[in-house]
């Protein structure tokens, strides 16, 4: 197991370097001026040159990349061009909000997904299966920003039950798991949970159906095991794949949804990315992408290790 | 009898309850804090350290609230064009012998929010923060948004405690107008942060001091910073000691919330989460009004144009074609149909009543027959259409609704034998290309560009587009206009130092640009904002800026 974990960690290193290189280059090769956030288009040529030097954009790209990666290795992602605030603190604050949203959405999405998936798998081709499958298809098909807007119109504008936007009465700096804050979380969390709920439902339904049709289940039943004990075997066999799917979904949610966070003005990493893109704030954009990529890679690593721990066959592979 | 006693005791109990409620409730009523909550279009709180980012929305919310300039805008009227008035300077004059030197007399008795005095040292310090690179408090991040708005300002010198001398690189009568963009931050407060800051060197300490200052700002403005959560909210409280007693805010607290998405802003207003939103979703205007909310709009100094290429071979080099396009657009139809009333038809950069409007002889209006006649004179007709290409964006700050509006123009101009092709690119790219000009490959063969512009001051509204020396890469004369008459009028306006005569020179320049049909003038934005019926006393001026001081909140 230790060798497996060590090997997986070694595999991660080139991935992280590639991600850093790609995200650095991507934002540099896109058209437009990197100083558009602080340099109006009517600025003089002299001023533009002065600012380019001040921000280091006049240096060759490899030098810029080298400096950026060197500083990043020391925990310094530079300062936002637009606000002057350190990128790392900006990203971490936003990621904290996204994690809050992702946890709430995962709780809702995975719980409902597992429930619907198991029910549909056990009662295949019955009306219960059809209802659960329809909910799952709707979950992955409905544009979630549209769903968010509909929920806002119903629950905020019409019924006035829940706030339409924001992350709490005093901002995330004072976040707490109390009603005053939770009410800001409900609509974005439900909206975010819809896709993972649908995907987990479909995965678990397929897995359950497949496992239930296998010979060993027949054998277990023939041996006279109670249905509850058979169910535990089904769960154990379905767990590695379901876990991998949930891990990926959690990764997507931790990556932040630009659309959902923008619709709800939820100050997470998605909204931060949106803002960085529109302001063309290169250090912020690069830093946010890098941190999110690291999150994703780390999460995948943890999922792989968890899968290996549950299913010994994976270690051998 | 029993019934009467019961009645009496009920009345007594009621009286006691009322008395108790009054005793308990009155002080609360008397001290009930009034709060105004505003949903901004910005995705982040504009910078709070004195020179805001995010364009004029930044100036509106974190510039003119917490800070003052030496000169300011009169934002008290909804009917007249906003004009420049004295601010932290009470009077100023140019040196007759050397027109590059200006003397500003400062307003006495003004204090920063931290209690320190506003004086000549503070003015010099604030000029140096963006112009003097070796000053300890020089901040590169504030230079871009400041220096471009006062391109000729060179230095500041203290004459006495309440008098400063400002020097420009060349004689420039626009300086007092440009100074509305230089906000005075407290040197004492910054120094206190600098003294406490940790850093490897003076530059690092200076950056740390500015970062701390941004979190706990100090200006002289009518509002003081009270709570700041980056990217989420800024809370301001009224400055009871503001120097202009008439502009001490009437609301106790103002909360600014970034809400970049129009539908989210509108929902926040309709659900009562905020009291005021900037630029509500256009298709929600009807519902906003039906639900009893207020919709405020007024002509803004803002132009939605096509800027023509005038390079060799451009079809717009023929004035008949330029005039025909200007006469071919039914702007009222655009206003009432597509924009739900949220625009003012443009007949130039400035409209009637503005001091810089002048008396153009070419009347921009919808006259299809005259437009078709001009095009036929220029050699075009139903069987010989003129192909023109325009670069535009799908969105962008101030662009209103660029795609539907351009498609409207496309249809309208087809009536006048134009075949309009649209080259739609991303907003920041369009904005960057704007500076590169019509000759640059990034123009992609377009012979017009559609970038909206603010028209608050003469340089931004006229000079940067019309003066030949402002062609790329210097400034925004995208189409390389080279008209000796414009150059002569620009020079005259810059070097006319009597305010009335300067305004007259600017009016002549504007009239000449309209007579030359320099742009395809289409619309002015109206800065729509929707607000709760509780918001009272707000006056929406003909400006990008507003005064929050007279606003009250009804219970």
Interface residues (C-beta under 8 A of the other chain):
Chain A: X31 X32 X33 X35 X36 X37 X38 X39 X40 X41 X42 X43 X44 X45 X47 X50 X51 X54 X55 X79 X81 X82 X83 X84 X85 X90 X93 X94 X149 X152 X153 X156 X157 X160 X163 X164 X165 X166 X167 X170 X171 X172 X173 X262 X263 X264 X265 X267 X271 X272 X274 X275 X278 X279 X280
Chain B: X39 X43 X44 X47 X49 X53 X54 X139 X140 X141 X143 X144 X145 X147 X148 X149 X151 X207 X210 X211 X214 X227 X229 X230 X231 X232 X233 X257 X258 X259 X260 X261 X263 X264 X265 X267 X268 X270 X271 X272 X273 X426 X427 X428 X429 X431 X432 X434 X435 X442 X451 X460 X464 X473 X474 X475 X476
